[in-house]
Amino acid sequence: MERMITRFQKVDHLLFYKINGSKQLYRSFFGFVTHLGGARFTIGIMLLLLLLSIQQPLLNQTSLVAGFSLIFSHVVMSIIKKMVKRIRPYLTLPNAMVHGYAFKDHSFPSGHSTAIFSITTPFMIQYPSSILILLPISWVVAYSRVVLGVHYPSDVVAGALLAIITTIGVTFMI
């Protein structure tokens, strides 16, 4: 089991270095895109969607699922971060570069990835054609976290999976 964990960490670190060591223009683009998974944007867009969808029952229901998914997934994400206490890659890996804000909390799972997938997954489920737009946007936000040096690839995958699982749970509860 220990060898499997060591191999997984090696792959995670290798992928991190491949994604993190990028050109300035590339980093600037991802520095902008990453904000789509931030609290201001995700909470703001949820409030706007809830307000605009009052007269449209299906859109309103989907927006409610997304809002509750965002809330519940972040509660779970915060608990996991406190339990796992994974140190951010720019603090532990030699030659890792951090671009932008240097977070001080733990890295696993990624909050930005959790947030963006929490608000997009319900719409991708309810409106399957939206997958063509929402899935690439969600993955670009998640990928940006590694480019910027604040998360390992496994952090963003875990955040996305947490959001998807939470969304499925919320869908059955509502």
C-alpha positions in Angstrom: 0.0 0.0 0.0 2.8 2.3 0.9 4.5 1.8 -2.6 1.2 2.6 -4.3 0.9 5.9 -2.3 4.5 6.7 -3.2 3.9 6.1 -6.9 0.7 8.2 -6.8 2.7 11.1 -5.2 5.4 10.8 -7.8 2.8 11.1 -10.6 1.0 13.9 -8.8 4.3 15.8 -8.4 5.4 15.1 -12.0 2.1 16.4 -13.4 2.3 19.4 -11.1 5.8 20.4 -12.5 4.6 19.9 -16.1 1.6 22.2 -15.6 3.2 24.7 -13.2 6.3 25.6 -15.3 4.6 27.7 -17.9 5.0 30.9 -19.9 4.0 34.3 -18.5 1.1 34.9 -21.0 -0.2 31.4 -20.2 0.0 32.2 -16.4 -1.8 35.6 -17.0 -4.7 33.9 -18.7 -5.1 31.3 -16.0 -4.6 34.0 -13.3 -7.8 35.7 -14.7 -9.8 32.5 -15.3 -9.1 31.2 -11.8 -11.4 33.8 -10.3 -14.4 32.0 -11.9 -14.0 29.5 -9.0 -13.6 32.1 -6.3 -16.2 33.0 -3.6 -17.2 36.3 -5.1 -18.0 35.0 -8.5 -19.6 31.7 -7.5 -21.8 33.2 -4.7 -22.6 36.2 -6.9 -23.6 34.1 -9.9 -25.8 31.9 -7.7 -27.6 34.8 -6.3 -28.1 36.3 -9.7 -29.4 33.0 -11.1 -31.8 32.6 -8.2 -33.1 36.1 -8.7 -33.5 35.8 -12.5 -35.1 32.3 -12.4 -38.0 33.1 -10.1 -40.5 32.9 -13.0 -38.9 29.8 -14.5 -39.5 26.8 -12.3 -37.0 24.3 -13.9 -34.2 26.9 -14.0 -35.1 28.0 -10.5 -35.0 24.3 -9.3 -31.6 23.8 -11.0 -30.3 27.0 -9.5 -31.4 25.9 -6.0 -29.6 22.6 -6.4 -26.5 24.5 -7.5 -26.7 26.8 -4.5 -27.2 24.1 -2.0 -24.5 22.0 -3.7 -22.1 25.0 -3.3 -22.9 25.4 0.4 -22.8 21.7 1.3 -19.7 20.9 -0.7 -17.8 23.8 0.9 -18.7 22.6 4.4 -17.4 19.1 3.5 -14.4 20.6 1.8 -13.5 22.7 4.8 -13.7 19.7 7.1 -11.6 17.6 4.7 -8.9 20.4 4.5 -8.7 20.5 8.3 -8.4 16.7 8.6 -6.0 16.0 5.7 -3.8 19.1 6.3 -1.9 18.8 3.0 0.6 21.5 2.6 0.4 23.5 -0.7 2.9 22.5 -3.4 4.7 25.9 -3.6 5.6 25.4 0.1 6.9 21.9 -0.2 8.2 21.2 -3.7 11.5 22.6 -4.8 11.3 25.0 -7.7 7.5 25.1 -7.6 6.3 28.6 -8.6 3.4 30.4 -7.1 1.8 33.0 -9.3 -0.6 35.5 -7.6 -2.0 35.1 -4.1 0.0 32.7 -1.8 -2.7 30.9 0.2 -1.9 29.9 3.8 -4.6 27.2 4.3 -4.3 23.6 3.3 -4.6 22.5 -0.3 -6.6 19.3 -0.3 -9.2 19.4 -1.8 -9.2 22.5 -4.0 -12.0 25.0 -3.0 -12.1 26.7 -6.4 -12.5 23.4 -8.2 -15.2 22.4 -5.7 -17.0 25.7 -6.2 -17.0 25.8 -10.0 -18.1 22.2 -10.3 -20.8 22.7 -7.6 -22.5 25.4 -9.6 -22.0 23.9 -13.1 -22.8 20.2 -12.5 -26.5 20.8 -11.8 -26.8 22.7 -15.1 -24.9 20.0 -17.0 -27.2 17.4 -15.6 -30.4 19.3 -16.2 -29.4 20.8 -19.6 -27.0 18.2 -21.2 -26.1 20.5 -24.1 -24.5 22.9 -21.6 -21.8 20.3 -21.0 -20.1 21.6 -24.2 -19.5 25.0 -22.5 -19.6 24.3 -18.8 -17.4 21.3 -18.6 -14.4 23.0 -20.3 -14.9 26.1 -18.2 -14.9 24.1 -15.1 -11.8 22.1 -16.0 -10.0 25.3 -17.1 -10.7 26.8 -13.6 -9.5 23.6 -11.9 -6.4 23.4 -14.2 -5.6 27.1 -13.4 -5.1 26.2 -9.7 -2.2 23.9 -10.7 -0.8 26.4 -13.2 -0.7 29.0 -10.5 1.1 26.7 -8.1 -1.5 26.6 -5.3 -2.7 23.0 -5.8 -1.6 19.6 -6.9 -3.5 17.9 -9.7 -5.0 15.5 -7.2 -6.4 18.4 -5.2 -8.4 19.7 -8.1 -9.6 16.3 -9.1 -10.8 15.7 -5.6 -12.5 19.0 -5.5 -14.4 18.2 -8.7 -15.4 14.8 -7.5 -16.5 16.2 -4.1 -18.7 18.7 -6.0 -20.2 16.1 -8.3 -21.0 13.7 -5.4 -22.5 16.6 -3.4 -24.6 17.7 -6.3 -26.0 14.1 -6.8 -26.8 14.0 -3.1 -28.5 17.4 -3.1 -30.5 16.5 -6.2 -32.0 13.5 -4.3 -32.7 15.6 -1.2 -34.6 18.4 -3.0 
